[in-house]
Amino acid sequence: MMQQTQFLQSFKNLQEEVKELKTLQLRVLLVLENKTPITSESLTSNEERISVKETCKIFGCSEVTLWKLRKEGKIPFTKIKGTIRFKKIDVLNYLNQKG
């Protein structure tokens, strides 16, 4: 019984590590994609709004987890015509603070 408990705990730890690696990989890809010269146009792209699904993909989390983060006030959002949107810069800043 003890071996099974240890195995399950090890498996949970491994799942968390894989999740963290996926998040890190996505962050690196985002940084690499943004390796362009800074222009006034790219500065305004910081105001770019992204959907719940896009935000979940960046965070590597479920919509429920994202909902909890919103309710706890950990990530700012806006409602545009009844649809939840996040500033991409806020999403990336949250990742940097968390990471």
VOPA-6610 format. One record per atom (N, C-alpha, C, CB): residue number from 1; chain; atom name; x, y, z. Coordinates in steps of 0.001 Angstrom, whole numbers. Atoms other than C-alpha are relative to their C-alpha. Glycine has a CB too. Layout:
pos,unit,site,x,y,z
NUM,A,CA,X,Y,Z;
...
END
This chain:
pos,unit,site,x,y,z
1,A,N,826,-1196,0;
1,A,CA,0,0,0;
1,A,C,865,1252,0;
1,A,CB,-937,2,1205;
2,A,N,-892,-1155,-89;
2,A,CA,2829,2403,853;
2,A,C,666,263,-1343;
2,A,CB,1063,-219,1088;
3,A,N,-643,-165,1303;
3,A,CA,4520,1743,-2498;
3,A,C,-960,642,-992;
3,A,CB,491,-1354,-535;
4,A,N,995,-573,906;
4,A,CA,1298,2586,-4325;
4,A,C,-179,1493,297;
4,A,CB,-1355,-749,131;
5,A,N,144,-1404,-387;
5,A,CA,942,5852,-2389;
5,A,C,1203,806,-482;
5,A,CB,-157,132,1533;
6,A,N,-1213,-679,460;
6,A,CA,4550,6770,-3137;
6,A,C,3,151,-1518;
6,A,CB,1249,-768,453;
7,A,N,67,-52,1456;
7,A,CA,4039,5909,-6801;
7,A,C,-962,1095,-459;
7,A,CB,-433,-1359,-566;
8,A,N,986,-1010,375;
8,A,CA,922,8080,-7032;
8,A,C,523,1412,256;
8,A,CB,-1302,-223,768;
9,A,N,-571,-1310,-295;
9,A,CA,2707,10995,-5365;
9,A,C,1085,362,-1005;
9,A,CB,568,28,1420;
10,A,N,-1048,-235,1001;
10,A,CA,5674,10619,-7704;
10,A,C,-617,340,-1351;
10,A,CB,915,-1235,-129;
11,A,N,685,-253,1273;
11,A,CA,3290,10534,-10664;
11,A,C,-592,1411,-21;
11,A,CB,-1112,-1049,-235;
12,A,N,552,-1353,-85;
12,A,CA,1543,13721,-9490;
12,A,C,1108,1039,-142;
12,A,CB,-750,197,1333;
13,A,N,-1139,-915,101;
13,A,CA,4916,15431,-9074;
13,A,C,496,88,-1439;
13,A,CB,1141,-455,927;
14,A,N,-438,38,1391;
14,A,CA,5913,14350,-12572;
14,A,C,-963,778,-896;
14,A,CB,119,-1451,-484;
15,A,N,991,-743,779;
15,A,CA,2659,15723,-14008;
15,A,C,187,1507,172;
15,A,CB,-1423,-406,415;
16,A,N,-224,-1421,-257;
16,A,CA,3321,19088,-12361;
16,A,C,1256,500,-708;
16,A,CB,109,256,1504;
17,A,N,-1242,-383,667;
17,A,CA,6874,19163,-13715;
17,A,C,-203,114,-1509;
17,A,CB,1108,-1016,310;
18,A,N,286,-46,1433;
18,A,CA,5633,18398,-17234;
18,A,C,-803,1258,-323;
18,A,CB,-770,-1271,-451;
19,A,N,812,-1205,207;
19,A,CA,3048,21174,-16915;
19,A,C,877,1251,44;
19,A,CB,-1117,94,1069;
20,A,N,-914,-1140,-113;
20,A,CA,5757,23622,-15792;
20,A,C,916,95,-1219;
20,A,CB,841,-113,1282;
21,A,N,-855,-2,1191;
21,A,CA,7998,22571,-18695;
21,A,C,-751,498,-1227;
21,A,CB,547,-1400,-261;
22,A,N,808,-468,1134;
22,A,CA,5183,23127,-21196;
22,A,C,-203,1509,74;
22,A,CB,-1367,-719,-28;
23,A,N,164,-1444,-174;
23,A,CA,4571,26588,-19755;
23,A,C,1290,720,-338;
23,A,CB,-435,333,1436;
24,A,N,-1303,-598,287;
24,A,CA,8275,27388,-19903;
24,A,C,295,-28,-1498;
24,A,CB,1107,-733,770;
25,A,N,-223,116,1437;
25,A,CA,8486,26138,-23486;
25,A,C,-822,1053,-749;
25,A,CB,-361,-1419,-492;
26,A,N,850,-994,644;
26,A,CA,5576,28363,-24495;
26,A,C,534,1409,227;
26,A,CB,-1430,-109,519;
27,A,N,-569,-1318,-295;
27,A,CA,7162,31355,-22755;
27,A,C,1216,274,-872;
27,A,CB,383,102,1481;
28,A,N,-1192,-164,841;
28,A,CA,10424,30793,-24644;
28,A,C,-418,274,-1438;
28,A,CB,907,-1260,69;
29,A,N,481,-224,1365;
29,A,CA,8533,30557,-27933;
29,A,C,-555,1413,-167;
29,A,CB,-1074,-1032,-361;
30,A,N,538,-1353,70;
30,A,CA,6713,33800,-27167;
30,A,C,1123,1038,-33;
30,A,CB,-928,263,1189;
31,A,N,-1139,-922,-9;
31,A,CA,10011,35540,-26397;
31,A,C,686,-18,-1364;
31,A,CB,1009,-377,1123;
32,A,N,-664,112,1300;
32,A,CA,11564,34232,-29613;
32,A,C,-827,646,-1104;
32,A,CB,262,-1467,-338;
33,A,N,882,-607,999;
33,A,CA,8549,35337,-31661;
33,A,C,59,1523,70;
33,A,CB,-1443,-480,200;
34,A,N,-8,-1451,-183;
34,A,CA,8865,38841,-30235;
34,A,C,1378,611,-212;
34,A,CB,-497,347,1380;
35,A,N,-1344,-509,273;
35,A,CA,12504,39253,-31341;
35,A,C,-18,887,-1239;
35,A,CB,1001,-1165,-185;
36,A,N,72,-940,1108;
36,A,CA,11619,42133,-33642;
36,A,C,358,1377,528;
36,A,CB,-1413,-1,-662;
37,A,N,-324,-1355,-462;
37,A,CA,12791,45744,-33509;
37,A,C,-1234,689,573;
37,A,CB,584,837,-1151;
38,A,N,1113,-708,-623;
38,A,CA,10637,47939,-31286;
38,A,C,-366,1201,-854;
38,A,CB,354,441,1445;
39,A,N,534,-1130,760;
39,A,CA,8475,50328,-33263;
39,A,C,-1203,538,757;
39,A,CB,-390,-417,-1468;
40,A,N,1183,-541,-662;
40,A,CA,5614,52557,-32262;
40,A,C,-1183,-928,-194;
40,A,CB,-328,1399,-533;
41,A,N,1088,951,253;
41,A,CA,3322,49955,-33837;
41,A,C,67,-1173,964;
41,A,CB,52,-508,-1445;
42,A,N,-125,1135,-917;
42,A,CA,4741,47144,-31700;
42,A,C,-296,413,1435;
42,A,CB,1400,-604,-89;
43,A,N,323,-474,-1343;
43,A,CA,4345,49285,-28590;
43,A,C,-1500,-28,232;
43,A,CB,543,1415,219;
44,A,N,1455,35,-156;
44,A,CA,617,49574,-29224;
44,A,C,-518,-1431,9;
44,A,CB,-677,792,-1120;
45,A,N,445,1390,-34;
45,A,CA,455,45796,-29679;
45,A,C,-65,-520,1432;
45,A,CB,933,-879,-837;
46,A,N,116,375,-1409;
46,A,CA,905,45625,-25888;
46,A,C,-1442,106,468;
46,A,CB,904,881,868;
47,A,N,1411,-141,-327;
47,A,CA,-2745,46630,-25825;
47,A,C,-834,-1120,-613;
47,A,CB,-513,1349,-473;
48,A,N,707,1096,650;
48,A,CA,-3622,43519,-27825;
48,A,C,-791,-802,1028;
48,A,CB,988,-913,-750;
49,A,N,873,774,-887;
49,A,CA,-6524,41667,-26220;
49,A,C,-89,-1428,-521;
49,A,CB,-1421,644,101;
50,A,N,91,1404,393;
50,A,CA,-6645,37882,-26214;
50,A,C,-1139,-678,743;
50,A,CB,1326,-731,271;
51,A,N,1160,719,-532;
51,A,CA,-9404,35394,-25498;
51,A,C,365,-885,1190;
51,A,CB,-633,-848,-1093;
52,A,N,-179,939,-1116;
52,A,CA,-9887,33030,-22583;
52,A,C,785,-1215,-486;
52,A,CB,-1379,-439,593;
53,A,N,-684,1190,522;
53,A,CA,-8792,30080,-24749;
53,A,C,1474,269,-287;
53,A,CB,-688,-488,-1271;
54,A,N,-1395,-347,276;
54,A,CA,-5631,31864,-25907;
54,A,C,788,161,1295;
54,A,CB,80,1290,-827;
55,A,N,-659,-199,-1291;
55,A,CA,-4816,32833,-22324;
55,A,C,275,-1340,679;
55,A,CB,-862,890,913;
56,A,N,-189,1341,-578;
56,A,CA,-5331,29257,-21111;
56,A,C,1147,-729,-688;
56,A,CB,-1296,-830,-116;
57,A,N,-1081,657,742;
57,A,CA,-3001,28032,-23847;
57,A,C,1365,529,454;
57,A,CB,-180,217,-1524;
58,A,N,-1263,-602,-446;
58,A,CA,-280,30470,-22771;
58,A,C,349,-459,1411;
58,A,CB,-86,1537,-50;
59,A,N,-234,412,-1384;
59,A,CA,-704,29578,-19081;
59,A,C,157,-1507,147;
59,A,CB,-1132,475,874;
60,A,N,14,1458,-137;
60,A,CA,-1116,25870,-19742;
60,A,C,-946,-428,1102;
60,A,CB,1406,-529,281;
61,A,N,967,299,-1057;
61,A,CA,-4197,25820,-17525;
61,A,C,-1392,-162,-595;
61,A,CB,1,1112,1074;
62,A,N,1392,152,424;
62,A,CA,-7907,25080,-17708;
62,A,C,-727,1334,125;
62,A,CB,-716,-1089,838;
63,A,N,811,-1212,-105;
63,A,CA,-10634,27683,-18080;
63,A,C,-451,224,1446;
63,A,CB,-1223,-87,-935;
64,A,N,397,-119,-1411;
64,A,CA,-11676,26948,-14481;
64,A,C,1120,658,807;
64,A,CB,-347,-1394,595;
65,A,N,-1144,-601,-700;
65,A,CA,-8177,27772,-13208;
65,A,C,124,1477,-353;
65,A,CB,1309,-744,-354;
66,A,N,-68,-1400,418;
66,A,CA,-8173,30975,-15247;
66,A,C,-1111,811,651;
66,A,CB,-89,111,-1528;
67,A,N,1131,-660,-665;
67,A,CA,-11595,31857,-13840;
67,A,C,357,303,1458;
67,A,CB,-1278,-889,-75;
68,A,N,-415,-206,-1397;
68,A,CA,-10191,31407,-10308;
68,A,C,1007,1146,106;
68,A,CB,612,-1296,581;
69,A,N,-995,-1082,-5;
69,A,CA,-7228,33676,-11127;
69,A,C,-684,1354,-175;
69,A,CB,1049,-216,-1120;
70,A,N,751,-1245,215;
70,A,CA,-9663,36319,-12382;
70,A,C,-737,398,1267;
70,A,CB,-998,-153,-1167;
71,A,N,801,-278,-1197;
71,A,CA,-11899,36044,-9314;
71,A,C,874,421,1178;
71,A,CB,-824,-1230,382;
72,A,N,-934,-354,-1075;
72,A,CA,-8866,36273,-6989;
72,A,C,708,1325,-288;
72,A,CB,1037,-1116,193;
73,A,N,-613,-1276,364;
73,A,CA,-7814,39452,-8818;
73,A,C,1466,-107,-375;
73,A,CB,-144,959,1124;
74,A,N,-1416,200,311;
74,A,CA,-4488,37948,-9851;
74,A,C,347,414,-1423;
74,A,CB,376,-1449,212;
75,A,N,-245,-434,1371;
75,A,CA,-4906,38838,-13513;
75,A,C,-1141,914,-447;
75,A,CB,138,-1222,-956;
76,A,N,1051,-936,423;
76,A,CA,-6756,41890,-14848;
76,A,C,-655,-452,-1307;
76,A,CB,581,1415,-167;
77,A,N,733,344,1211;
77,A,CA,-9388,41472,-17528;
77,A,C,-1010,1097,-296;
77,A,CB,-703,-1375,143;
78,A,N,1081,-903,373;
78,A,CA,-12001,43423,-19397;
78,A,C,-1093,-815,-658;
78,A,CB,501,1131,-944;
79,A,N,1126,635,664;
79,A,CA,-15401,42517,-20680;
79,A,C,-365,882,-1186;
79,A,CB,-1223,-201,978;
80,A,N,316,-739,1211;
80,A,CA,-15964,43591,-24270;
80,A,C,-1199,-668,-659;
80,A,CB,1225,56,-972;
81,A,N,1256,525,550;
81,A,CA,-19528,43104,-25486;
81,A,C,-326,-1370,594;
81,A,CB,84,-98,-1537;
82,A,N,343,1234,-704;
82,A,CA,-20026,40375,-22885;
82,A,C,1048,-1097,-80;
82,A,CB,-1268,-522,-530;
83,A,N,-1051,999,150;
83,A,CA,-16808,38544,-23761;
83,A,C,1215,410,822;
83,A,CB,383,-179,-1489;
84,A,N,-1186,-253,-827;
84,A,CA,-13873,38264,-21352;
84,A,C,1235,63,-893;
84,A,CB,168,-1103,1090;
85,A,N,-1261,-164,739;
85,A,CA,-10581,39531,-22791;
85,A,C,1097,405,975;
85,A,CB,-145,1062,-1139;
86,A,N,-1172,-332,-803;
86,A,CA,-7088,39859,-21348;
86,A,C,991,745,-874;
86,A,CB,647,-1276,611;
87,A,N,-1096,-643,721;
87,A,CA,-4315,42235,-22352;
87,A,C,1143,-1002,-47;
87,A,CB,442,1358,683;
88,A,N,-1090,964,157;
88,A,CA,-1541,40088,-23741;
88,A,C,1175,348,912;
88,A,CB,465,-48,-1464;
89,A,N,-1115,-434,-847;
89,A,CA,1026,42159,-21839;
89,A,C,-242,-387,1462;
89,A,CB,204,1524,-119;
90,A,N,327,399,-1372;
90,A,CA,-802,41448,-18543;
90,A,C,220,-1495,198;
90,A,CB,-1455,369,336;
91,A,N,-178,1461,-67;
91,A,CA,-763,37726,-19300;
91,A,C,1494,-336,87;
91,A,CB,-645,-697,-1245;
92,A,N,-1443,260,-9;
92,A,CA,2963,37762,-20051;
92,A,C,650,494,1294;
92,A,CB,667,670,-1209;
93,A,N,-524,-495,-1270;
93,A,CA,3683,39890,-16964;
93,A,C,-313,-960,1144;
93,A,CB,-573,1381,305;
94,A,N,364,958,-1051;
94,A,CA,1790,37414,-14769;
94,A,C,917,-1216,-71;
94,A,CB,-1486,-433,-134;
95,A,N,-904,1146,163;
95,A,CA,3874,34570,-16213;
95,A,C,1387,315,540;
95,A,CB,96,-405,-1478;
96,A,N,-1335,-380,-472;
96,A,CA,7078,36476,-15486;
96,A,C,58,88,1524;
96,A,CB,413,1338,-611;
97,A,N,41,-91,-1454;
97,A,CA,6021,37168,-11888;
97,A,C,-71,-1376,627;
97,A,CB,-1185,841,450;
98,A,N,197,1338,-521;
98,A,CA,4976,33579,-11348;
98,A,C,1246,-859,-189;
98,A,CB,-1193,-652,-671;
99,A,N,-1125,838,394;
99,A,CA,7991,32055,-13101;
99,A,C,1194,168,837;
99,A,CB,363,257,-1370;
END
